[in-house]
């Protein structure tokens, strides 16, 4: 069951087409496996179409904007909205297959620190300012303590990890920023693989990690 979802504002930005390509990819991957969020986006798409048709020359007031957010937030994302992973396996890997062309576990991973391996795929998104990386945390492994110099959008592609915010399973979604200082731990019996979009490099906060900060992109 997916427990961590994009918020209403993020879904609204996705529906309006305002997200960059890598951020939109993270949302699409989540939507393919979460009919609750997918239903919310359908509602937003319908509302947007009605507004465009009925009020093409009218600006959206702050009151209307808040009303739409409230309506989306009020829609529950419960167990009834969850989708069988087996039933939708072909849908869930399609965007990644088109992007990477091979299985996640056979990619040319580069060992970074300790239990962490990375693959920078920023070059797959020409013209984008953010850094786009795949990160693999070995089963049972720990990532170095770190915070963020900017915003990091992450979706879990395989396995699961736990940090101060809880447990993030496959297809869970999270946005982290400068206020989050965490040390993810891979839980379960398989490597945890995530896709992250970073507006700025992470900042290591451990005693040894702080010495490495000047070398981190």
C-alpha positions as CSV (number, residue, x, y, z in Angstrom):
1,X,0.0,0.0,0.0
2,X,1.3,3.4,-0.9
3,X,1.3,5.7,2.1
4,X,3.1,8.8,0.8
5,X,1.5,10.9,-1.9
6,X,2.0,14.2,-3.8
7,X,0.0,17.0,-2.2
8,X,-2.8,18.8,-3.8
9,X,-0.7,21.7,-5.0
10,X,1.8,19.4,-6.7
11,X,-1.0,17.5,-8.4
12,X,-2.5,20.8,-9.6
13,X,0.8,21.9,-11.0
14,X,1.1,18.5,-12.8
15,X,-2.4,18.8,-14.2
16,X,-1.7,22.3,-15.4
17,X,1.5,21.2,-17.2
18,X,3.7,23.4,-15.0
19,X,6.2,20.8,-13.8
20,X,9.5,20.2,-15.5
21,X,9.9,16.9,-17.3
22,X,11.8,15.0,-14.6
23,X,9.3,16.2,-11.9
24,X,6.4,15.2,-14.1
25,X,8.0,11.7,-14.6
26,X,8.0,11.2,-10.8
27,X,4.3,12.1,-10.7
28,X,3.4,9.9,-13.6
29,X,5.2,6.9,-12.0
30,X,3.2,7.4,-8.8
31,X,-0.1,7.9,-10.7
32,X,0.3,4.7,-12.6
33,X,0.2,2.8,-9.3
34,X,-2.2,5.0,-7.2
35,X,-5.7,5.3,-8.5
36,X,-6.5,7.7,-5.6
37,X,-4.0,10.3,-6.8
38,X,-4.9,9.5,-10.4
39,X,-8.6,10.2,-9.6
40,X,-7.6,13.5,-8.1
41,X,-5.7,14.5,-11.3
42,X,-8.7,13.5,-13.3
43,X,-10.8,15.8,-11.2
44,X,-8.3,18.6,-11.7
45,X,-8.2,18.0,-15.4
46,X,-12.0,18.2,-15.6
47,X,-12.1,21.4,-13.5
48,X,-9.4,23.0,-15.6
49,X,-11.3,22.2,-18.8
50,X,-14.6,23.6,-17.4
51,X,-12.8,26.8,-16.3
52,X,-11.1,27.2,-19.7
53,X,-14.4,26.8,-21.5
54,X,-16.6,29.0,-19.3
55,X,-14.2,31.7,-18.2
56,X,-11.5,32.0,-20.9
57,X,-10.8,35.6,-20.0
58,X,-11.1,35.5,-16.3
59,X,-8.2,35.2,-13.8
60,X,-8.5,32.5,-11.1
61,X,-9.2,34.3,-7.8
62,X,-7.3,33.2,-4.7
63,X,-10.7,32.1,-3.2
64,X,-11.4,29.8,-6.2
65,X,-7.8,28.4,-6.0
66,X,-8.2,27.6,-2.3
67,X,-11.6,26.1,-2.9
68,X,-10.1,23.7,-5.5
69,X,-7.2,22.7,-3.2
70,X,-9.7,22.1,-0.4
71,X,-11.8,19.9,-2.6
72,X,-8.9,17.9,-3.8
73,X,-7.5,17.5,-0.2
74,X,-10.9,16.3,1.0
75,X,-10.9,13.3,-1.4
76,X,-9.5,10.3,0.7
77,X,-6.7,8.2,-0.6
78,X,-7.5,4.9,1.1
79,X,-7.0,1.2,0.6
80,X,-9.9,1.1,-1.9
81,X,-7.8,3.3,-4.2
82,X,-4.8,1.1,-4.2
83,X,-3.9,-0.9,-7.3
84,X,-2.4,-4.4,-7.6
85,X,1.2,-4.1,-8.6
86,X,1.1,-7.4,-10.5
87,X,-2.0,-6.3,-12.4
88,X,-0.3,-3.1,-13.5
89,X,3.3,-4.1,-13.8
90,X,3.4,-3.3,-17.5
91,X,2.2,0.2,-16.9
92,X,4.5,0.9,-14.0
93,X,7.7,0.3,-15.9
94,X,6.8,1.8,-19.2
95,X,8.1,5.4,-18.6
96,X,11.3,4.0,-17.2
97,X,11.8,1.5,-20.0
98,X,11.4,4.3,-22.5
99,X,14.0,6.4,-20.6
100,X,16.6,3.8,-19.6
101,X,16.0,0.9,-22.0
102,X,17.1,-1.7,-19.5
103,X,16.3,-3.3,-16.2
104,X,17.1,-1.1,-13.1
105,X,19.3,-3.7,-11.5
106,X,21.5,-4.0,-14.6
107,X,22.3,-0.3,-15.0
108,X,26.0,0.9,-14.8
109,X,25.8,1.9,-11.1
110,X,28.7,3.8,-9.6
111,X,29.6,3.2,-6.0
112,X,29.4,6.5,-4.1
113,X,29.7,6.2,-0.3
114,X,29.3,3.1,1.8
115,X,26.1,1.3,0.8
116,X,25.1,3.9,-1.7
117,X,25.4,3.6,-5.5
118,X,24.3,6.3,-8.0
119,X,23.6,6.8,-11.7
120,X,23.3,10.4,-12.9
121,X,20.8,10.6,-15.7
122,X,20.5,14.4,-16.0
123,X,21.7,14.2,-19.6
124,X,18.5,12.3,-20.5
125,X,16.6,15.6,-19.8
126,X,18.2,18.2,-22.1
127,X,17.7,21.8,-21.1
128,X,16.7,21.0,-17.5
129,X,18.4,22.8,-14.6
130,X,17.8,20.1,-12.0
131,X,20.0,17.1,-11.3
132,X,18.3,13.8,-12.0
133,X,19.8,10.8,-10.3
134,X,19.0,7.2,-9.6
135,X,20.2,6.1,-6.2
136,X,20.6,2.5,-5.0
137,X,20.8,1.7,-1.2
138,X,22.0,-1.8,-0.6
139,X,19.5,-4.1,1.3
140,X,19.9,-3.4,5.0
141,X,22.3,-0.5,4.3
142,X,22.4,3.1,5.5
143,X,22.9,6.3,3.6
144,X,25.1,9.0,5.2
145,X,23.3,11.6,7.3
146,X,22.5,14.6,5.1
147,X,20.2,17.5,4.5
148,X,19.4,19.4,1.4
149,X,20.7,22.7,0.0
150,X,17.5,23.0,-2.1
151,X,14.5,20.8,-2.8
152,X,14.6,17.1,-3.6
153,X,11.7,15.2,-5.1
154,X,12.0,11.4,-4.8
155,X,9.9,8.4,-5.8
156,X,10.8,4.8,-4.7
157,X,11.1,2.5,-7.7
158,X,12.1,-0.7,-5.9
159,X,12.3,-1.9,-2.3
160,X,11.8,0.5,0.6
161,X,13.6,2.8,3.0
162,X,12.9,4.3,6.4
163,X,13.8,7.7,7.8
164,X,12.5,10.2,10.3
165,X,9.3,10.6,8.2
166,X,8.4,6.9,8.2
167,X,8.7,4.0,5.9
168,X,8.6,4.6,2.1
169,X,7.6,1.7,0.0
170,X,7.6,1.1,-3.7
171,X,6.0,4.0,-5.6
172,X,5.8,6.2,-2.5
173,X,6.5,9.9,-3.2
174,X,8.3,12.5,-1.0
175,X,9.6,16.0,-1.3
176,X,12.5,17.0,1.0
177,X,14.1,20.4,1.7
178,X,16.6,22.2,3.9
179,X,14.5,21.4,7.0
180,X,15.0,17.7,6.6
181,X,18.1,16.1,8.1
182,X,17.9,12.4,7.7
183,X,19.7,9.1,7.3
184,X,17.7,6.7,5.1
185,X,17.9,3.0,5.9
186,X,17.0,0.3,3.3
187,X,14.4,-2.1,4.8
188,X,13.4,-5.4,3.5
189,X,15.4,-8.0,1.6
190,X,16.1,-6.1,-1.6
191,X,18.1,-3.1,-2.6
192,X,16.1,0.2,-2.5
193,X,16.2,2.1,-5.7
194,X,14.9,5.7,-5.9
195,X,14.6,8.3,-8.6
196,X,15.4,11.8,-7.3
197,X,15.3,15.3,-8.8
198,X,17.5,17.8,-7.0
199,X,17.5,21.6,-7.3
200,X,20.8,21.7,-5.5
201,X,23.4,19.1,-4.1
202,X,22.8,17.4,-0.8
203,X,24.8,18.5,2.2
204,X,26.3,15.7,4.4
205,X,25.9,16.4,8.1
206,X,27.9,13.6,9.8
207,X,31.4,14.3,11.1
208,X,33.2,12.5,8.3
209,X,30.5,13.5,5.7
210,X,31.1,17.2,6.3
211,X,34.7,16.7,5.1
212,X,33.4,15.4,1.8
213,X,30.9,18.2,1.1
214,X,33.3,20.2,-1.2
215,X,33.6,17.1,-3.5
216,X,29.8,16.5,-3.8
217,X,28.1,17.7,-6.9
